[in-house]
Amino acid sequence: MERKTPMDMPYGRVIRLRPEKVSSYIFYHYQLQEEHPGRGDKYGLISIHEDKIIFL
């Protein structure tokens, strides 16, 4: 099966987050998903490892 839309250049981001802000960030991200479903990358992945957040 072929893609119907051209694939964009893949990218990822790594962001350092203060440990006391992790729960706040998770709540904020969940709130954005509830208020604007379908906004952003449909197959995006967010991972947290120690003090790093990785967006793929």
C-alpha angles and dihedrals in degrees: 000000000000126000115257093208127044115258115248123224107283116242141171136194132211117199129183112228129192109246093236090058099053096092091044091052093049091051091047092050092048090049091052091051091051095047097042110027113189094023115131130011111346093212098033119141128210119193131179121210118174104305096343129095115201121201116195 
